[in-house]
Amino acid sequence: MSSEPCRAPADSTVATSSPVPPDSSRARPGLPRWADVVVAVVVLVLLTPVLAACAVLVLACSGRPVFFGQLRMGRRARPFRLYKFRTMRPAIGGPQFTADGDARITWIGRFLRRTKCDEIPQLWNVVKGDMSLVGPRPESVAYVDASEARWREVLTVRPGLTDPVTIALRNEEALLRQVHEDREEFYVRTLQPFKLRGYLDYLHQRSWRTDVHVLRETVLAVLLPDRAPQPTLDDIKASGVTLR
């Protein structure tokens, strides 16, 4: 989900009175931590010119701040601050997700989102240990129920930059634009459960080899976004996965 409100509402912090047990999951390990760090550092160094160019564009076209930070739910239900290049106008409220055509997104923000350059700063989250290269995408704390069984299992692993669900829903904003009913209701009750099932399906058969494959597919999806078909709104609704 691509979301960038100015800040989460004061009452949006999710109660986590029941800690997530670390050993109650069937999730399998992927790439080792050292590999995440090495790859993230190398890519950050290689992309330094791109990072600098993006920062200058954001600053020149929409002012400060250049970076955007938002609390996301991390491993074992511990929130962390996720970093991106700012793509929306500052100090504007609204839903904690965006659909294609959202008026809050700046013109340079649309370019950064389309090219996925806004996501590059999250490599720093990987270096810090908040995230891994491959894993379920970190959700805004406002939309996480850490007492729900599916969430409890997803939260036993570090969230990631990419995963098979993220690749499949790479144009999620365009998908949400097709929703004519309450979009937030659709996101929470239909799209999010669809994602959770996909996260768990992957985690249950994950290995370091599958993580490498996901990274390869992610690069191809960025370079060739129309290479593979994506689920339609009808596909997601017909999946039968809903919020319990």
C-alpha positions in Angstrom: 0.0 0.0 0.0 1.3 3.4 -0.8 0.3 5.8 1.9 1.6 9.1 3.0 -0.6 11.2 5.3 1.2 13.9 7.3 0.9 11.9 10.5 -1.3 9.1 11.9 -4.2 10.3 14.1 -3.5 10.3 17.8 -5.8 7.4 18.4 -4.5 5.2 15.6 -1.9 3.3 17.6 -2.8 -0.3 17.6 -3.1 -2.0 21.0 -0.6 -4.8 21.3 -1.4 -6.1 24.8 -0.9 -9.6 23.6 2.7 -9.9 22.5 3.3 -11.8 19.3 5.0 -15.2 20.2 8.1 -15.5 18.1 8.0 -19.3 17.7 4.2 -19.8 17.0 4.6 -19.3 13.2 5.0 -21.6 10.3 7.0 -18.9 8.5 10.2 -20.1 7.1 13.5 -18.1 7.0 14.7 -16.3 3.8 17.9 -14.4 3.1 20.1 -14.2 6.2 20.4 -10.8 8.0 24.0 -10.3 6.8 23.0 -10.6 3.2 20.2 -8.0 3.7 22.7 -5.5 5.2 25.4 -6.1 2.5 23.0 -5.8 -0.4 21.3 -2.7 1.1 24.6 -0.9 1.7 25.9 -1.7 -1.7 22.8 -0.6 -3.4 22.6 2.6 -1.4 26.2 3.5 -2.4 25.5 2.7 -6.1 22.3 4.8 -6.0 23.8 7.8 -4.3 23.5 9.9 -7.5 19.9 8.9 -7.9 19.2 9.7 -4.2 20.8 13.1 -4.6 18.8 13.8 -7.8 15.5 12.8 -6.2 16.3 15.0 -3.1 17.0 18.0 -5.3 13.8 17.5 -7.4 11.6 17.2 -4.3 13.3 20.3 -2.7 13.1 22.4 -5.9 9.5 21.4 -6.9 7.7 21.1 -3.5 10.0 22.4 -0.8 10.8 20.9 2.5 10.8 18.4 4.0 12.5 16.2 1.4 11.9 12.9 3.3 8.7 11.6 4.8 8.5 9.3 7.8 5.5 7.3 9.0 5.0 4.8 11.8 4.6 1.3 10.4 4.1 -1.9 12.3 7.2 -4.0 12.5 8.3 -7.4 13.7 6.7 -8.6 16.9 4.2 -5.7 16.7 6.9 -3.1 17.4 6.3 0.1 15.4 9.1 1.8 13.5 9.5 4.8 11.3 9.6 4.0 7.6 11.3 6.5 5.3 10.5 7.6 1.8 11.0 10.6 -0.4 8.0 12.9 0.2 5.5 12.7 -2.6 2.6 14.5 -1.1 1.9 18.1 0.0 2.8 18.6 3.6 0.2 19.2 6.4 -2.7 17.6 4.4 -4.8 15.0 6.1 -6.9 12.2 4.6 -6.9 8.4 4.4 -3.7 6.6 5.2 -3.5 5.2 1.6 -3.7 6.7 -1.8 -5.6 6.0 -5.0 -4.5 7.0 -8.5 -5.4 10.6 -9.1 -5.2 11.6 -5.4 -5.0 15.4 -5.3 -2.6 15.3 -2.4 0.2 13.9 -4.6 2.6 16.5 -6.1 3.5 16.2 -9.8 7.1 15.3 -8.9 5.6 12.8 -6.4 3.7 11.0 -9.2 7.0 10.6 -11.1 8.8 9.2 -8.1 6.0 6.8 -7.3 5.7 5.6 -10.9 9.5 4.9 -11.0 9.5 3.6 -7.4 12.3 6.0 -6.6 10.3 7.2 -3.6 11.0 3.8 -2.0 14.8 3.9 -2.1 15.3 5.5 1.3 13.8 2.3 2.8 17.1 0.6 2.2 18.2 2.6 5.3 15.4 0.8 7.2 16.9 -2.4 6.1 20.4 -1.4 7.3 18.9 -0.4 10.7 17.2 -3.7 11.1 13.6 -2.5 10.9 13.1 -4.3 7.6 14.5 -7.0 5.3 14.8 -6.9 1.6 12.0 -9.5 1.1 9.0 -9.8 3.4 5.4 -8.6 3.9 5.1 -4.9 3.3 4.9 -2.9 6.6 1.4 -1.7 7.2 0.4 1.6 8.8 -0.2 1.1 12.5 -3.8 2.4 12.1 -4.7 -0.7 10.0 -3.1 -3.5 12.0 -4.9 -5.7 14.5 -2.1 -7.4 16.3 -4.6 -9.7 18.0 -5.9 -11.2 14.8 -4.5 -14.6 13.9 -3.2 -13.7 10.4 -1.5 -10.6 11.6 0.0 -12.3 14.5 1.8 -14.7 12.2 2.8 -12.1 9.7 4.3 -10.0 12.5 6.7 -12.8 13.5 9.0 -11.8 10.6 10.6 -8.5 9.6 8.6 -6.6 7.0 10.2 -6.2 3.7 10.8 -3.9 0.7 9.1 -6.3 -1.6 7.4 -9.7 -1.8 5.2 -11.6 -4.3 2.0 -9.7 -3.2 3.7 -6.3 -3.7 4.8 -7.3 -7.2 1.3 -8.5 -8.1 -0.3 -5.3 -6.7 2.4 -3.0 -8.1 -0.3 -0.7 -9.4 -2.4 -0.7 -6.3 -3.3 3.0 -6.6 -4.9 2.4 -10.0 -6.8 -0.6 -8.6 -8.2 1.5 -5.7 -9.3 4.2 -8.1 -11.8 1.7 -9.5 -13.5 1.3 -6.1 -16.6 3.4 -6.1 -17.8 2.5 -2.6 -16.0 3.5 0.6 -12.3 2.9 -0.3 -11.1 2.7 3.2 -13.8 0.1 4.0 -12.8 -1.8 0.9 -9.1 -1.7 1.8 -9.6 -2.9 5.4 -12.2 -5.5 4.7 -11.3 -6.9 1.3 -7.8 -5.8 0.0 -5.9 -6.2 3.2 -7.1 -9.8 3.9 -6.2 -10.6 0.3 -2.7 -9.4 1.0 -2.4 -11.2 4.3 -3.3 -14.5 2.7 -0.7 -13.9 0.0 1.9 -13.0 2.6 1.3 -16.2 4.6 1.3 -18.4 1.4 4.8 -17.0 0.6 6.1 -17.2 4.2 5.1 -20.9 4.5 7.3 -21.9 1.5 10.0 -19.3 1.7 13.7 -19.9 1.4 16.8 -17.9 0.5 16.3 -19.0 -3.1 12.8 -17.8 -3.3 13.8 -14.5 -1.8 16.5 -14.1 -4.5 13.8 -14.9 -7.1 11.5 -12.3 -5.7 14.3 -9.6 -5.8 14.8 -10.5 -9.5 11.1 -10.3 -10.3 10.9 -7.0 -8.5 13.7 -5.5 -10.6 11.9 -6.8 -13.8 8.6 -5.4 -12.5 10.1 -1.9 -12.1 11.8 -2.0 -15.5 8.9 -3.7 -17.3 5.8 -2.9 -15.3 3.4 -4.5 -17.9 5.4 -7.7 -18.2 3.0 -9.8 -16.1 -0.8 -9.6 -15.5 -2.1 -8.2 -12.3 -5.2 -9.2 -10.3 -8.3 -7.2 -11.2 -10.8 -5.8 -8.7 -13.1 -8.7 -9.6 -10.3 -11.2 -8.9 -9.8 -9.7 -5.4 -13.5 -9.6 -4.6 -14.0 -13.2 -5.9 -11.1 -14.5 -3.7 -13.5 -14.8 -0.8 -10.9 -13.6 1.7 -12.4 -11.0 4.0 -11.9 -9.5 7.4 -13.2 -11.8 10.2 
